[in-house]
Amino acid sequence: MSAATRSARKALIWLGIILVVLTGGLGAGVATGQATWTPALALDLAGGRQIILQAVATDGSTIDQSDLDQAVQIIRKRVDASGVAEAEIATAGTSNIIVSLPGNPDEATLDLVRRSAQLQFRPVLYIGDPGPQVIDTDPTPSPEPSVSVEPTPEPSASPAPQASIEPVPSAQPAPEPSATPAPAQEEADDAAAPTPTDPSDMAWLTDELLDRFAKLDCFDPNNRAGADPGDPTKAHVACAEDGTAKFALGPVELSGADVATATAGPELAQGTGTLTGRYMIQLELTGEGAKKFEATTARLASYYKQGLPSTSQDVRTQFAIILDGVVLSNPQVSQRIPGGSASITGNFTQLSAEQLANQLKFGALPLTLEVQSEQQIAATKGADELQTALIAGLIGLLLVVVYSLIQYRALGFVTVGSLVIAGVLTILTFSLLSWGMGLRLSLAGVAGMIIAIGITADSFIVYFERIKDEIRDGRSLISAVDHGWSRARRTILVSDAVSFLAAVVLYTLAVGNVRGFAFTLGLTTLVDLLVVLIFTHPIMVLLARTRFFGQGHPLSGLDPRNLGRESLYKGAGRVREPKGAKAKGSAAGEDEVEGLTIAERKARARAAAAQQDEKE
């Protein structure tokens, strides 16, 4: 058995294993009643639940479009994190938000939609990696904070009022940070449950809180959107919005009600007033909020040690800004900030600064979402549209099959088999994703599957035509399959790469059903590539060694005479000259050139021209 044959058989065995694993996994879900053999349908095909929310400002202030857009963004994050796909969330009028969820969402998902977001400011007690871990409660070493907080300079050419970098002591002096645990931690051996003296006291890190912190998994999307904000009077644990860290936090010291507004703008260097090229967020607090903020920053600044780099500062110099249960930012405080005005600076771009400012403004708005109506809705497209789309797909598939059988004869059955394998893999994968990730098939997704028929057939046509070209050049079928594959593979890879890149870009930039189309297109492109690699080519390698295809039967689709060339090798050492062969010298040269690619022929022509120029 040749190496090519062994490799082809191994590829087919791997294909069988993949099919068995996918079928077995989905079958287990079907047996337990958690999955079905067909993909779940999206809102446009199966209907679902519609909730109409009205945004109401409890203090009578005006709600603008940016507030509604921020609310839509928060709700969308919650729904996506819950695993519900193909949801439609949009604003209507000046105060309404319409949320349409496919299928029959559970009560927990509905509660995520109904709940209003809360803005909180909590002191940081500990920062850890996002995964489960064992922590050391020594607060001194800390990761580099993302941003810093400074007092807002007065609009004048003179230095900022808070020019001194010396921290102002708080009314109750806090323990100095050191390499040893804080006093509250030292007393933990003598007292089973020490009473915290302030929100930054390490005594808040009880065994129960440390256990919650250790178990918190910030890689789970559910913990990064619509998370429980916790009891405002107690310590809490939360994840960073981007999932890069998790925090143990003290009680809430300020809420959204203490924030007047927030704006984003270019950052100015203190003292000189020159632009730094970065952006900052200008935070304005209410009268009551300013008093709380001054007391909080005074205490946090007492942990700041001058001369130490940010990475070595006590993490208790930081406070966490939390919206909807996740940490948006954790600025570092180096001095007391009176007056109710502060600038949050860091490596902000214009976009990230505006986003954080909008989130702060939204959290500051006394906004509640009241449920106006909640009802089941019918499919917007329905069974008729789905049936029409499936009929269109079947017509397209039938046309491809008929064309393949006419053009390639028995070789066309390889195309049919490849399409069947690709279809089975796509349905199994989509059904598993429906079960595991809540993915749903929309009418746009069905359109993506129909387009995939053409993409898959195109790969086979490229391969088969290259094999036929190699046979016309005089190669045997076994040799033509090997050489044809080496050249067709590059074309197939480039073609599928372009299709997959287009799907990724479309999925990234689009929303709603268009993303469903892009996802399906990308998935079917990957399936097409897999089928060509582990089914179509291996089958051709094995078929080339059969008598029917290897000897060029007229019905095989690879008959050299039908391709315009006789087989050169006739067996028993007999070689037959091709029809239409010319004189010996010219025939040899043309046959030699005929076996080359276009690029190779051009290169040879350039070399011949260069030699001619040298002779002249």
VOGU-3710 file (C-alpha; in Angstrom, 3 decimals, decimal comma):
1> msaatrsark> 0,000/0,000/0,000  1,450/3,370/-1,018  1,907/6,301/1,359  -0,760/8,301/-0,535  -3,301/5,516/-0,081  -2,541/5,206/3,648  -2,846/8,972/4,080  -6,194/8,996/2,226  -7,580/6,211/4,383  -6,450/7,951/7,579
11> aliwlgiilv> -8,225/11,123/6,465  -11,467/9,223/5,858  -11,126/7,514/9,235  -10,771/10,921/10,894  -13,872/12,100/9,041  -15,757/9,105/10,393  -14,548/9,863/13,916  -15,686/13,485/13,642  -19,123/12,420/12,423  -19,455/9,849/15,205
21> vltgglgagv> -18,406/12,349/17,893  -20,783/15,051/16,651  -23,664/12,612/16,242  -22,992/10,991/19,618  -22,763/14,325/21,429  -25,972/15,606/19,879  -27,664/12,265/20,446  -26,842/12,482/24,155  -28,506/15,892/24,275  -31,572/14,596/22,451
31> atgqatwtpa> -31,793/11,575/24,778  -31,768/13,826/27,848  -34,310/16,196/26,334  -31,891/19,133/26,257  -31,348/19,283/22,483  -32,999/18,465/19,169  -31,661/17,026/15,922  -32,447/20,273/14,104  -31,161/23,782/14,922  -33,306/26,066/17,063
41> laldlaggrq> -35,087/28,736/15,033  -34,690/32,468/15,548  -37,283/35,111/16,263  -38,270/35,639/12,633  -39,050/31,934/12,151  -40,253/30,764/15,551  -41,618/33,844/17,339  -40,865/34,531/20,996  -41,430/36,971/23,856  -41,607/40,738/23,447
51> iilqavatdg> -41,113/43,182/26,326  -41,740/46,917/25,951  -39,879/48,984/28,547  -40,386/52,661/29,262  -37,464/54,663/30,610  -38,670/56,954/33,398  -36,567/59,566/35,211  -37,695/59,603/38,832  -36,595/63,219/39,343  -38,454/64,475/36,275
61> stidqsdldq> -35,289/65,201/34,250  -35,214/64,800/30,471  -34,115/61,504/28,931  -32,208/61,946/25,671  -31,352/59,459/22,929  -27,860/58,785/24,302  -29,412/57,570/27,576  -31,667/55,173/25,684  -28,751/53,954/23,553  -26,722/53,259/26,709
71> avqiirkrvd> -29,656/51,331/28,190  -29,960/49,291/24,974  -26,237/48,511/25,111  -26,481/47,299/28,715  -29,535/45,144/27,990  -27,853/43,683/24,910  -24,786/42,706/26,954  -27,022/41,033/29,529  -28,966/39,080/26,918  -25,837/38,017/25,011
81> asgvaeaeia> -24,176/36,877/28,236  -27,229/34,775/29,115  -26,719/32,749/25,923  -29,780/33,996/24,037  -28,864/34,606/20,386  -30,691/36,495/17,620  -32,444/38,825/20,080  -33,731/42,135/18,743  -33,337/45,212/20,970  -34,212/48,671/19,702
91> tagtsniivs> -35,531/52,031/20,835  -38,986/53,296/19,910  -40,028/56,907/20,241  -38,413/59,086/22,885  -38,592/56,790/25,908  -39,426/53,202/24,926  -37,190/50,183/24,442  -38,527/47,081/22,665  -36,833/43,787/23,535  -37,777/40,718/21,471
101> lpgnpdeatl> -36,380/37,368/22,629  -36,692/34,241/20,465  -38,320/31,058/21,707  -39,477/30,808/25,309  -36,837/32,509/27,499  -36,670/31,525/31,153  -37,621/33,829/34,001  -33,973/34,597/34,857  -33,401/36,013/31,369  -36,575/38,080/31,587
111> dlvrrsaqlq> -35,449/39,492/34,946  -32,163/40,571/33,355  -34,127/42,598/30,828  -36,450/44,204/33,365  -33,782/45,192/35,920  -32,397/48,751/35,976  -28,619/49,299/36,054  -26,953/50,718/39,190  -23,821/52,887/39,435  -21,644/52,316/42,511
121> frpvlyigdp> -18,291/53,523/43,827  -16,585/50,976/46,079  -13,052/50,945/47,583  -10,737/48,229/46,292  -9,473/45,699/48,842  -7,838/43,137/46,593  -7,214/42,547/42,871  -6,651/39,080/41,457  -6,452/37,154/38,216  -9,796/36,460/36,514
131> gpqvidtdpt> -9,741/32,696/37,066  -10,206/30,744/40,326  -7,249/31,243/42,649  -5,893/31,233/46,197  -5,229/34,780/47,384  -2,782/36,456/49,755  -4,463/39,241/51,701  -1,304/41,403/51,809  -2,608/44,571/50,128  0,737/46,188/49,292
141> pspepsvsve> 1,750/44,589/45,950  -0,776/45,327/43,235  -1,140/45,207/39,487  -0,625/48,475/37,656  -3,836/50,511/37,901  -5,503/51,359/34,655  -6,009/55,061/35,378  -5,425/57,669/38,055  -7,611/60,330/39,640  -6,443/63,898/40,137
151> ptpepsaspa> -8,179/67,053/41,341  -9,621/69,179/38,573  -7,360/72,181/37,968  -8,823/75,663/38,073  -9,291/77,277/34,644  -6,243/79,549/34,920  -2,564/79,589/34,034  -1,554/79,056/37,631  -0,758/75,597/39,024  -3,605/73,449/40,164
161> pqasiepvps> -4,878/74,103/43,709  -3,852/70,659/44,887  -0,215/71,165/43,933  1,160/69,251/46,881  1,667/65,561/46,377  1,541/64,906/50,061  -1,570/62,947/50,989  -3,945/64,658/53,383  -4,627/62,449/56,443  -8,208/61,433/56,976
171> aqpapepsat> -10,162/62,154/60,126  -9,467/58,599/61,244  -5,858/57,693/60,425  -5,637/54,464/58,498  -2,903/51,889/59,091  0,262/52,384/57,054  0,683/49,772/54,300  3,592/47,434/54,771  4,800/44,000/53,794  2,899/42,540/56,708
181> papaqeeadd> -0,888/42,233/56,955  -2,899/45,250/58,118  -3,759/45,513/61,832  -7,231/44,169/61,195  -5,647/41,077/59,703  -3,213/40,711/62,628  -6,110/40,735/65,068  -7,898/38,039/63,064  -6,053/35,394/65,022  -7,440/36,744/68,301
191> aaaptptdps> -10,916/37,635/67,139  -13,001/35,318/65,003  -14,863/38,146/63,271  -13,222/41,583/63,688  -15,466/44,574/63,078  -14,348/46,782/60,152  -13,616/50,378/61,131  -13,990/51,898/57,624  -14,863/50,747/54,072  -11,155/50,097/53,284
201> dmawltdell> -10,560/47,934/56,358  -9,147/44,529/55,428  -11,467/43,007/58,045  -14,103/43,024/55,271  -12,188/40,080/53,737  -14,006/37,422/55,700  -13,708/33,722/54,975  -17,067/33,803/53,223  -16,018/36,703/50,965  -12,640/35,105/50,194
211> drfakldcfd> -14,416/31,900/49,248  -16,705/33,799/46,858  -13,700/35,626/45,443  -11,781/32,397/44,858  -14,751/30,773/43,082  -15,587/33,798/40,906  -14,806/33,041/37,257  -14,498/36,201/35,195  -14,033/34,188/32,015  -17,755/33,393/32,276
221> pnnragadpg> -19,709/36,041/30,295  -22,549/35,830/32,822  -20,268/37,449/35,410  -19,390/40,356/33,106  -22,885/41,618/32,249  -25,926/42,104/34,452  -24,152/40,687/37,503  -25,572/41,012/41,012  -24,579/44,476/42,345  -24,499/43,105/45,886
231> dptkahvaca> -25,596/44,578/49,209  -24,409/48,225/49,261  -23,652/48,015/53,002  -21,393/44,961/52,697  -18,238/43,902/50,876  -18,625/42,477/47,408  -16,717/40,746/44,597  -16,964/41,740/40,926  -15,273/41,246/37,558  -13,671/43,803/35,295
241> edgtakfalg> -15,778/44,644/32,263  -13,180/43,152/29,899  -12,685/40,041/32,065  -8,983/40,694/32,740  -9,224/40,877/36,556  -11,530/40,413/39,502  -11,915/42,574/42,591  -12,719/42,237/46,269  -14,442/45,481/47,214  -15,621/47,321/50,306
251> pvelsgadva> -19,123/48,736/50,846  -20,617/51,351/48,526  -19,431/54,888/49,340  -21,050/56,788/46,453  -23,885/55,928/44,100  -25,243/57,284/40,838  -27,309/59,792/42,813  -24,063/61,498/43,928  -22,864/62,125/40,350  -24,015/65,300/38,607
261> tatagpelaq> -22,481/64,694/35,178  -19,417/63,432/33,336  -17,811/64,658/30,130  -14,890/63,523/27,996  -12,247/65,799/26,484  -8,547/66,198/25,683  -6,191/65,801/28,636  -4,203/68,885/29,641  -0,876/68,709/31,447  -1,113/70,290/34,895
271> gtgtltgrym> 0,909/73,459/35,239  1,548/74,010/31,528  -1,938/73,440/30,178  -0,562/71,769/27,047  -2,265/68,872/25,317  -0,857/65,449/26,147  -2,431/63,621/23,211  -4,597/61,572/25,546  -8,178/62,007/26,706  -9,717/62,281/30,159
281> iqleltgega> -13,096/62,171/31,852  -14,278/65,207/33,804  -16,370/64,084/36,775  -18,749/66,506/38,519  -20,450/65,513/41,764  -23,486/66,856/43,587  -23,121/68,807/46,812  -23,678/65,769/48,987  -21,582/63,643/46,673  -18,667/66,095/46,901
291> kkfeattarl> -18,544/65,703/50,687  -18,574/61,916/50,446  -15,963/61,958/47,684  -13,611/64,229/49,664  -13,793/61,968/52,713  -13,298/58,864/50,574  -10,301/60,232/48,647  -8,719/61,488/51,875  -8,805/57,971/53,301  -7,593/56,335/50,088
301> asyykqglps> -4,768/58,867/49,774  -3,539/57,918/53,247  -2,436/54,578/51,786  -0,437/56,290/49,028  3,334/56,278/49,626  5,297/58,942/47,793  8,223/57,778/45,702  6,845/54,308/45,012  5,845/53,365/41,471  2,191/52,659/40,776
311> tsqdvrtqfa> 2,794/48,922/40,617  4,074/48,911/44,208  1,332/51,028/45,741  -1,273/49,626/48,102  -4,336/48,551/46,104  -6,435/50,383/48,704  -5,435/53,624/46,987  -7,917/52,632/44,268  -11,690/52,746/44,063  -13,852/50,808/41,632
321> iildgvvlsn> -16,484/52,405/39,403  -19,187/49,754/38,962  -22,102/49,806/36,543  -24,502/46,913/36,156  -22,438/44,745/38,496  -19,099/44,994/36,634  -16,053/47,187/37,215  -15,713/49,802/34,471  -12,533/51,374/35,862  -10,402/51,346/39,022
331> pqvsqripgg> -8,640/54,743/39,313  -5,843/55,375/41,818  -6,027/58,257/44,302  -2,851/60,024/45,436  -4,348/62,953/47,363  -7,556/64,303/48,869  -9,916/65,790/46,279  -12,278/68,497/47,575  -14,763/70,573/45,636  -16,677/67,796/43,880
341> sasitgnftq> -14,672/68,013/40,643  -12,109/65,464/39,495  -10,471/64,351/36,290  -9,967/60,683/35,547  -6,824/60,332/33,454  -5,033/57,384/31,902  -4,396/55,810/28,536  -7,791/56,800/27,196  -8,552/57,213/23,527  -11,311/59,555/22,453
351> lsaeqlanql> -13,680/56,621/21,985  -12,920/54,934/25,325  -13,120/58,236/27,207  -16,502/59,079/25,661  -17,758/55,587/26,425  -16,807/55,803/30,110  -18,281/59,312/30,358  -21,557/58,109/28,841  -21,637/55,173/31,248  -21,121/57,512/34,204
361> kfgalpltle> -23,831/59,868/32,960  -26,212/56,958/32,440  -25,492/55,611/35,910  -25,989/59,077/37,384  -29,382/59,457/35,761  -32,194/58,457/38,154  -33,551/56,164/35,470  -35,837/53,193/35,944  -37,170/50,826/33,296  -40,856/50,158/33,744
371> vqseqqiaat> -42,469/47,222/31,941  -45,289/48,562/29,778  -46,273/45,264/28,160  -45,049/41,699/27,881  -46,491/39,241/25,404  -45,843/36,298/23,144  -45,320/37,262/19,497  -45,731/35,170/16,377  -42,971/34,563/13,865  -42,405/37,588/11,648
381> kgadelqtal> -41,583/35,364/8,654  -43,289/32,102/9,481  -43,305/28,656/7,980  -44,138/29,865/4,462  -40,936/31,902/4,116  -38,876/29,083/5,602  -40,460/26,591/3,233  -39,793/28,911/0,287  -36,150/29,297/1,333  -35,731/25,534/1,682
391> iagliglllv> -37,293/24,963/-1,738  -34,893/27,514/-3,224  -32,008/25,698/-1,564  -33,167/22,334/-2,904  -33,521/23,748/-6,427  -30,017/25,154/-6,224  -28,673/21,853/-4,918  -30,482/19,919/-7,673  -29,034/22,205/-10,362  -25,522/21,692/-8,982
401> vvysliqyra> -26,020/17,910/-8,952  -27,394/17,840/-12,523  -24,559/20,035/-13,778  -21,959/17,872/-12,013  -23,337/14,636/-13,492  -23,479/16,100/-17,007  -20,091/17,760/-16,858  -18,163/15,159/-14,851  -20,305/12,006/-15,274  -19,410/9,433/-12,595
411> lgfvtvgslv> -17,010/11,940/-11,038  -20,075/14,051/-10,303  -21,065/11,550/-7,599  -17,990/12,678/-5,667  -19,472/16,189/-5,745  -22,815/14,857/-4,537  -21,162/12,912/-1,722  -19,102/15,916/-0,692  -22,191/18,134/-0,578  -24,035/15,556/1,532
421> iagvltiltf> -21,110/15,311/3,984  -20,846/19,108/4,158  -24,586/19,389/4,818  -24,515/16,781/7,581  -21,519/18,422/9,277  -23,161/21,850/9,074  -26,476/20,688/10,556  -24,783/18,715/13,342  -22,506/21,621/14,238  -25,323/24,156/14,160
431> sllswgmglr> -27,550/21,927/16,300  -24,770/21,452/18,862  -24,184/25,208/18,985  -27,930/25,722/19,435  -27,808/23,400/22,413  -24,567/24,621/23,978  -24,545/28,334/23,126  -28,154/29,199/22,366  -27,406/29,824/18,679  -30,520/30,128/16,538
441> lslagvagmi> -31,066/29,815/12,819  -32,723/32,814/11,188  -33,940/33,231/7,628  -30,724/35,139/6,914  -28,796/32,128/8,208  -30,716/29,870/5,828  -29,650/32,197/2,999  -26,051/31,764/4,143  -26,427/27,981/3,921  -27,832/28,239/0,395
451> iaigitadsf> -24,897/30,392/-0,702  -22,584/27,802/0,847  -23,761/25,252/-1,750  -22,174/27,352/-4,460  -18,998/27,916/-2,430  -18,611/24,192/-1,803  -19,313/23,242/-5,432  -16,786/25,833/-6,580  -14,026/24,104/-4,605  -14,769/20,773/-6,276
461> ivyferikde> -14,877/22,329/-9,752  -11,465/23,936/-9,229  -10,017/20,595/-8,148  -11,605/18,489/-10,890  -10,675/20,933/-13,634  -7,074/20,937/-12,475  -7,029/17,133/-12,601  -8,381/17,233/-16,150  -5,709/19,761/-17,127  -3,016/17,423/-15,818
471> irdgrslisa> -4,476/14,506/-17,803  -4,514/16,626/-20,957  -0,823/17,259/-20,368  -0,210/13,520/-20,541  -0,087/12,454/-16,911  -1,661/9,279/-15,626  -4,687/9,691/-13,371  -2,722/8,890/-10,189  -0,107/11,479/-11,068  -2,779/13,957/-12,211
481> vdhgwsrarr> -4,578/13,702/-8,854  -1,378/14,438/-6,930  -0,216/17,315/-9,124  -3,723/18,691/-9,569  -4,284/18,742/-5,810  -1,003/20,544/-5,083  -2,045/23,349/-7,440  -5,801/23,414/-6,754  -5,229/23,459/-2,999  -3,706/26,931/-3,126
491> tilvsdavsf> -6,671/28,291/-5,065  -9,171/26,652/-2,719  -7,395/27,977/0,386  -7,270/31,525/-0,975  -10,915/31,412/-2,057  -12,126/30,116/1,309  -9,897/32,568/3,171  -11,495/35,478/1,307  -15,005/34,172/2,046  -14,175/33,625/5,718
501> laavvlytla> -12,604/37,078/6,047  -15,700/38,644/4,507  -17,862/36,742/7,001  -15,725/37,908/9,950  -15,852/41,555/8,855  -19,601/41,371/8,273  -20,184/39,699/11,651  -18,047/42,309/13,421  -19,689/45,358/11,862  -23,292/44,182/11,536
511> vgnvrgfaft> -26,069/43,603/14,068  -29,212/41,502/14,224  -30,049/39,015/11,491  -27,136/40,124/9,323  -24,788/38,696/11,952  -26,667/35,403/11,665  -26,003/35,384/7,927  -22,315/36,190/8,487  -21,930/33,476/11,138  -23,532/30,842/8,926
521> lglttlvdll> -21,390/31,887/5,960  -18,223/31,632/8,041  -19,214/28,268/9,505  -20,067/26,729/6,120  -16,810/28,058/4,647  -14,836/26,222/7,329  -16,911/23,087/6,728  -16,212/23,348/2,987  -12,474/23,481/3,626  -12,664/20,525/6,013
531> vvlifthpim> -14,664/18,412/3,546  -12,241/19,083/0,677  -9,254/18,177/2,846  -10,523/15,008/4,528  -13,128/13,690/2,067  -12,954/14,950/-1,525  -9,197/14,651/-2,040  -8,821/11,324/-0,177  -11,715/9,850/-2,186  -10,060/10,962/-5,428
541> vllartrffg> -6,770/9,378/-4,359  -8,529/6,044/-3,801  -10,706/6,274/-6,942  -7,638/6,963/-9,106  -6,388/3,484/-8,203  -9,559/1,739/-9,327  -9,898/0,180/-12,769  -13,005/2,195/-13,720  -11,408/5,606/-13,148  -7,740/4,687/-13,544
551> qghplsgldp> -8,149/3,362/-17,092  -10,318/6,302/-18,111  -13,699/4,659/-18,686  -15,895/6,860/-20,939  -18,435/7,261/-18,116  -15,827/8,094/-15,490  -15,532/11,708/-16,617  -11,757/11,272/-16,926  -11,520/9,610/-20,345  -8,371/11,076/-21,980
561> rnlgreslyk> -9,940/10,894/-25,448  -12,902/13,005/-24,325  -10,457/15,429/-22,766  -8,638/15,900/-26,071  -5,629/13,659/-25,504  -4,762/9,974/-25,779  -3,044/8,231/-22,902  0,661/8,130/-23,659  1,369/4,967/-21,678  -0,365/1,864/-23,096
571> gagrvrepkg> 1,107/-0,786/-20,833  3,758/-3,529/-21,445  6,270/-0,832/-22,314  4,182/0,444/-25,257  3,994/4,206/-25,711  1,685/5,796/-28,215  2,307/9,210/-29,767  -0,499/11,700/-29,098  -2,828/12,558/-31,931  -1,770/15,570/-33,950
581> akakgsaage> 1,871/15,270/-32,848  4,165/17,445/-34,910  7,744/17,102/-35,954  10,047/15,550/-33,446  11,898/18,679/-32,394  8,890/20,979/-32,127  6,613/18,323/-30,581  9,041/17,651/-27,785  9,357/21,304/-27,012  5,613/21,965/-27,077
591> devegltiae> 4,805/18,906/-24,954  7,374/20,071/-22,447  5,836/23,535/-22,320  2,281/22,154/-22,208  2,874/20,558/-18,816  3,732/23,874/-17,179  1,516/26,389/-15,433  0,908/29,836/-16,895  3,411/31,382/-14,461  6,027/28,747/-15,332
601> rkararaaaa> 5,487/29,316/-19,051  5,925/33,081/-18,646  9,091/32,560/-16,626  10,475/30,253/-19,321  9,597/32,791/-22,017  11,385/35,556/-20,113  14,449/33,344/-19,668  14,464/32,497/-23,398  14,177/36,191/-24,283  17,057/37,037/-21,977
611> qqdeke> 19,228/34,346/-23,591  18,349/35,695/-27,024  19,361/39,206/-25,968  22,709/37,925/-24,709  23,407/36,179/-28,036  22,623/39,359/-29,939
//
